[in-house]
Amino acid sequence: MEVIYVNKSNRHTFLAANEPSVIALGFFDGVHLGHQQVIKEAKKIADEKQLQLACMSFFPHPKEVLKRDKKKIQYLMPMIVKQRILKSLGVKKFYIVQFDQDFASLTPEQFVQNYLLDFEVKYAVAGFDFNYGQFGKGNMNRIKEDSKGLIEGIKVEKVEFGGEKISSTLIRKLISSGKMDIVHRYLGEHYHIQGKIFSTKNSVEVVASPYYLLPPPGVYEVTVSKGDEIDNQVVLVTQETPKIIFSAHNNRLLADQEDIHIGWIKRLSPGMFTILEEQPSLSQEA
């Protein structure tokens, strides 16, 4: 998959290399089941029309630039992981557009001309609530009009689970509430993060890489993986400085300064971590 970082200054340099495409539009944080439905719909059209499948996302998050919310935006995954997932879904070209005040000021018609028509987009696919252009005035119902009939807009209807819309916002709320046992219903798998191990004689800690969201302080059942190896563990998320602490007796796969992947299964009772420290033999049963 070709990854292209686009901004106002370099946009013109990519135009000659573009080819007719179907493009999936969205921020795609977490690439949850709703996002995956958008990509699948775009791929279906690309296969039928024998066009290239492309995806366009934006960074940083629009809320960081527009400051509609004073809270700091919590991301679900870094861009490199998003790229890996999109590639596995069949995306051939991934545009990452710099979202800044100039970009936010584009009218809907300017966005369609500068970032879709100029990029040879023939079909644009997005979720039902995707907006574009200044003040979010553009939407999938008017994309054909904004492109003077040159782009067909396909709106993917709301994807739900249990009557609730699947969204990155909902998933962030679930993780921030420690409800790791139900996140997979919306992501399609358990939530995973990557971090670096800091190991001493008395402790094994993991500091999460940037752009991941940690659950609140507590004790959790997790899977730990490195390469093809995988292990079940129980970890403690601390309150002072958010970090992940492993039982000192449970250090398989936990070599100092190495990167590790952690999959969050569920939250456990607060006393479980202390029990494992006192009776390390139980750690293999947990």
N, C-alpha and C positions, 0 to 999 in steps of 0.2 A: 504494500500500500504506500502510495506517495503522500507525504505530509507536507503541506504548504502553509507557511505563516504569512498572512496577508495583512497589510495596513494601507493607509491612504497613499503613502509615499511609494510603495513597491508594487501596488496593484497592477499597474500597466505592464510590468515585466512578465506577468504570467499569462496574459491574454492570448498571445500567439500560439501557445502550446495547448490551449484548451480544445476539447472535442465535445461534440454533442453528448449530453448526459442527463441522467435522472438524479436529482439531488435531494437528500434528506436534510431538513433544517431543524435545528434545535440546540439547546445547550448540552443535553445528554449527560448530565452529571449522574454518575452511578450506572448509566446505561441499563435502567430497570426494564421491567416487562413492557411498560408503555412505550419506552424508547425503542425497544427491540421490535415492537409491532410496526413502528414507523419505518425502521430500516428494512424489515421484511417486505412491507408493502412497496417500498422504493425498489428493492431488489427484484421483486416480481415484475414490476413494470419495465425495469432495465433489461431483464432477460427476454421479456416479450417483444420489446422494441429494439433489442440488440444495441443498447446504448450503454455507456459507461455508468457505473454506480458511484456516485460521489456523495460526500457528506460535508455540511458546513456547520461549524460551531463557532463560538465566540468566547473570548477571554480578555480581561477578567469578567466575572459575573456582572451583568448589567446593573444590579443593585449596588455593587461596589462603586460604580461610576456615577450613577444617578442619585445615590444616597437617599433613596426613599425609605430605607430602613436603617436606623442608627446602629443596629447590631452588626457585628462582623459576620461576613458570610462564611459558613462552614461548608467546605467541599467534601464530597464523598470519596473522591479519588483524584490522583494527579493525572495530568494530561497523558502521560506515557501509558498508563493503564487503560485509559479511555481509548487510546489509539489501538492497543492490542485487541481489545474487545471488538471494536469496529472492524478491524481487519478480519477477525474470525467470522464476522457476520457477512463478509463478502464485499466490503467497501474497498474500492480501488484508489480513490483519491480523497484526501481529507483536508479541507480548507479550515484553518483556524484564523478567524478574523479578529484583529485587535479591536476591542470594544472601548472606545474613548468618547469624549464629548463631541468630537467632529462626526464620528460614526453615528452617535445617538441623534445628531441633528439632521441627518439625511431624511428627506421626505420619503414616504413609501415608494413613490415613483422613482426617486433617485436610487434607493436601495435596490429595487428590482432591475434598473438599468445597469448600475455599476457593479453589482455583485451576483446577478443572475443572468441577465441577457448578455452582458459582456463576457461571461464565463461559459457561454454556449449551453445554458440550461434549457431543456425542452419540457421537462416535467419537474415540478417541485412538490415534495411530500412533507407534511408536518402534522403535528398533533392539532386537535380541534382548537386549542387555546394559544397557538403560536401567533405572536404579533411581530410586526416589523415596522421600521420607520419611526420618525419623531412622535413621541408620546404614544407609541404602540398603535398608531392609527391603522396600520396595514394588517390585514388578516387573510386567511386562506380563501375567503369568499370573494376577495377583490383582486387576487393576484393575476388573474387572466386579464382583467381590465387594466391593471397597472402596467402590464407587459404588452398592451395593445393587441391582445389575442395570441401572442407568440409563446406563452408559457401556460401549460395546463396545470392548475393547482389541484392537488389531491389532499383532502382533509381526512386524517385518521381519527375516528371517533374515540371517545373516552374509554380507556381500558380500566376496568374495575376488579377489585377482589372483595367479596363480601359486601358489595354495595358501596365501597369507598374507592374514590379515584386513586389510581397508582400515580404517585408523584415523588419527585426528589424531596420536596418539602415534607411530605408525610414520612418518608424514610428517615430523614434527619431527626424528626420528632421522635420516632420510635427508638432510634439509636440513643438519642439524648435522654430518653426515659429508661434505658437499659432493657428494652423489650427485644432482645436479640433473637429470641426464639420464634418471632413471627416476621422478622425482616425478610427472610427468604421468600415469603409469599409474594413479595412485591419486587424483589430483586431477581428472583429466579434461582438464587443460591444464597448461602450464608454470606454475611458481610465479611470481606477480607481486607486486611491492611498489611503494609510492609513496614518493618522497623529494623533498627540496628541494636545488636546485643551488647550490653556492657556487663561483663561478668567479673566478680571478685570471689574470694574464698567464701564469703558469707552471703552473697546475694547474686541474683541473676535478674537484670533489669533490661527492658526493651523500651527504647524511645521511638515513637512512631515517626515515620517520614512525613514531610509536609503534605498538606492537602488531604489528609485522612481525618476522619472524625472518630474520636474515642467515646465509648459509652461512659456514663457517670461512675464515680467511685463505687467499688463493690467487688464481689468475687464472681468469676465467670468460668464456665467450661468452654474450652477452645480446642481447635486443632492447630498444631504447629507443623509447618512443612518447610523443607529445604531440599530443593531438587525433587527427586522422586520419593524421598523419605517423608513420612507423615507420622505424627504422634498426637495422642490426646493428653491434654494438660489442664490444670486448674491455675488461674492467674488472679492476681489482685491488682485492680486499678486504683492508684492512689489519688488523694484529693489535693494535696498541696501543689505539687507540680505533676500534671498528669503524666504518669508513666505506668508501665506494666511490669509487675514483679512476679517472678516465678518462685515456686518452692525451691529452696536451696538443694533439696534432695532430688529434685526432678529436673535434671539438666541435660537429658539426651537432646542432641541436635543444637544445643545452646552454646556454641563456641564464641568466645569474646570477639567483638568487632565484626562479626558476620551479620549479613542481612537475613531476616527470617520473615516468613509469611504466617499471619495469624488469622484463623477463621473463627468467628464468634458464634457459639452455639446457643448458650443460654446463661442466664444469671442464676447463681446459686445462693444458698443461705450464707449469711455473713460469717458463720463459724467454720465453714468448710476449709478455708485456707489455713486457719490455726490448727485444725485437726491434722491436715497433711503435714504441717511442720513438725508436729509432735509425734505423729505416727507415719513416717514416710512410706511404709509398706502399703498404706492405703492409696497412695498416689497412683499406683498401677491399676487400681480398681475404679477410680473416679472417672 
